[in-house]
Amino acid sequence: MNPNSLKRAGRANADRMPIQSVTFDLDGTLLDTVADLAEACRRMLAELGEPPRSEEEVRHFVGQGIAMLVERCLTRDQKPEPERLAAAVAVFQRHYAEVNGQQTRLYPGVREGLAAWRASGLPLGVVTNKAARFTEPLLAHMGLADYFAVVVSGDTAAHKKPHPEPILYACRHFGVAPQHNLHIGDSKHDIAAARAAGCTAFCVPYGYNEGEPVDSADCDALVSDLLAAYRLAFTQDLKDK
């Protein structure tokens, strides 16, 4: 990849290097899962007698876990009552378990980027707000599970992103100080979680990000894909370009 294609927000913070571990967001960073999520939402809403949502709407709803996705699907004039939301979440989960992975696709450069990161010898992890019952089968189905030493799902730690705890959980597992961890995601929640944890934050521009594209000024680097992130982190002559 041509280094000139990298979009950067200044220099990656040099005092946080060298990188000793890397954590990755899942939906919108490694995998394009929106088609499966949209299908599960379609089935849920049909079963509940609710009007449908478009795939583009669902794309903007993704980012803070299943309960928030379902709440946004149901919210028209006002938010659903807690009992109704809980029932709808259960319906969504049943349908999503049936379609999880069927239409999911790897983003370009993901497998090549993960291979490069793994070859570096650094421990790698996934930090996602998706529940473990869906995360782990999805990673296995897509042939990615073996890349990761730890998977932190939305129900693994006490909090979800943008809280720092999921990233800190991964760092504890690695035995790496947070300032030596690089987190790569696609949204403001990834940036906020990384910042609060004390990590370097790289972002990709192609994810979901709840309809709010990440600003290069908010992260340490905006990179075109995972392989570009690897090259930026480890190639000294890219630091001033």
Solvent accessible surface area in square Angstrom, and as a share of the most:
residue,aa,sasa,rsa
1,M,98,0.44
2,N,90,0.46
3,P,62,0.39
4,N,126,0.65
5,S,54,0.35
6,L,24,0.12
7,K,133,0.56
8,R,43,0.16
9,A,25,0.19
10,G,51,0.49
11,R,130,0.47
12,A,3,0.03
13,N,53,0.27
14,A,52,0.41
15,D,113,0.59
16,R,52,0.19
17,M,30,0.14
18,P,92,0.58
19,I,10,0.05
20,Q,75,0.33
21,S,0,0.00
22,V,0,0.00
23,T,0,0.00
24,F,0,0.00
25,D,11,0.06
26,L,0,0.00
27,D,18,0.09
28,G,0,0.00
29,T,0,0.00
30,L,0,0.00
31,L,0,0.00
32,D,39,0.20
33,T,0,0.00
34,V,3,0.01
35,A,24,0.18
36,D,0,0.00
37,L,7,0.03
38,A,13,0.10
39,E,36,0.16
40,A,0,0.00
41,C,1,0.01
42,R,120,0.44
43,R,74,0.27
44,M,0,0.00
45,L,1,0.01
46,A,69,0.53
47,E,89,0.40
48,L,67,0.33
49,G,68,0.65
50,E,44,0.20
51,P,69,0.43
52,P,99,0.62
53,R,41,0.15
54,S,57,0.37
55,E,83,0.37
56,E,95,0.43
57,E,61,0.28
58,V,0,0.00
59,R,59,0.21
60,H,77,0.35
61,F,32,0.13
62,V,13,0.08
63,G,29,0.28
64,Q,53,0.24
65,G,13,0.12
66,I,17,0.09
67,A,55,0.43
68,M,59,0.26
69,L,5,0.03
70,V,0,0.00
71,E,28,0.13
72,R,57,0.21
73,C,1,0.00
74,L,7,0.03
75,T,40,0.23
76,R,113,0.41
77,D,147,0.76
78,Q,143,0.64
79,K,139,0.59
80,P,17,0.11
81,E,114,0.51
82,P,94,0.59
83,E,132,0.59
84,R,99,0.36
85,L,30,0.15
86,A,64,0.50
87,A,57,0.44
88,A,1,0.01
89,V,24,0.14
90,A,58,0.45
91,V,18,0.10
92,F,0,0.00
93,Q,44,0.20
94,R,113,0.41
95,H,21,0.09
96,Y,0,0.00
97,A,55,0.43
98,E,95,0.43
99,V,2,0.01
100,N,29,0.15
101,G,3,0.03
102,Q,113,0.50
103,Q,88,0.39
104,T,2,0.01
105,R,147,0.54
106,L,50,0.25
107,Y,23,0.09
108,P,113,0.71
109,G,18,0.17
110,V,1,0.00
111,R,97,0.35
112,E,101,0.45
113,G,0,0.00
114,L,0,0.00
115,A,45,0.35
116,A,20,0.16
117,W,0,0.00
118,R,117,0.43
119,A,88,0.69
120,S,44,0.28
121,G,65,0.62
122,L,32,0.16
123,P,44,0.28
124,L,4,0.02
125,G,0,0.00
126,V,0,0.00
127,V,0,0.00
128,T,3,0.02
129,N,13,0.07
130,K,12,0.05
131,A,19,0.15
132,A,29,0.22
133,R,132,0.48
134,F,2,0.01
135,T,0,0.00
136,E,95,0.43
137,P,71,0.45
138,L,1,0.01
139,L,2,0.01
140,A,65,0.50
141,H,121,0.54
142,M,30,0.13
143,G,45,0.44
144,L,0,0.00
145,A,44,0.34
146,D,129,0.67
147,Y,25,0.10
148,F,22,0.09
149,A,61,0.47
150,V,15,0.08
151,V,37,0.21
152,V,0,0.00
153,S,1,0.01
154,G,6,0.06
155,D,93,0.48
156,T,51,0.30
157,A,18,0.14
158,A,92,0.71
159,H,88,0.39
160,K,90,0.38
161,K,9,0.04
162,P,56,0.35
163,H,74,0.33
164,P,27,0.17
165,E,34,0.15
166,P,3,0.02
167,I,0,0.00
168,L,45,0.23
169,Y,76,0.29
170,A,0,0.00
171,C,2,0.01
172,R,146,0.53
173,H,105,0.47
174,F,31,0.13
175,G,68,0.66
176,V,18,0.10
177,A,41,0.32
178,P,36,0.23
179,Q,86,0.38
180,H,40,0.18
181,N,1,0.00
182,L,0,0.00
183,H,1,0.00
184,I,0,0.00
185,G,0,0.00
186,D,5,0.03
187,S,10,0.06
188,K,89,0.38
189,H,18,0.08
190,D,3,0.02
191,I,14,0.07
192,A,44,0.34
193,A,0,0.00
194,A,0,0.00
195,R,92,0.34
196,A,64,0.50
197,A,10,0.08
198,G,27,0.26
199,C,0,0.00
200,T,1,0.01
201,A,1,0.01
202,F,1,0.00
203,C,1,0.00
204,V,0,0.00
205,P,67,0.42
206,Y,59,0.22
207,G,12,0.11
208,Y,6,0.02
209,N,13,0.07
210,E,22,0.10
211,G,37,0.36
212,E,91,0.41
213,P,109,0.69
214,V,19,0.11
215,D,79,0.41
216,S,39,0.25
217,A,86,0.67
218,D,74,0.39
219,C,5,0.03
220,D,14,0.07
221,A,0,0.00
222,L,17,0.09
223,V,1,0.00
224,S,39,0.25
225,D,14,0.07
226,L,0,0.00
227,L,37,0.18
228,A,1,0.00
229,A,0,0.00
230,Y,55,0.21
231,R,82,0.30
232,L,2,0.01
233,A,10,0.08
234,F,86,0.36
235,T,50,0.29
236,Q,127,0.56
237,D,89,0.46
238,L,7,0.03
239,K,27,0.11
240,D,119,0.62
241,K,141,0.60
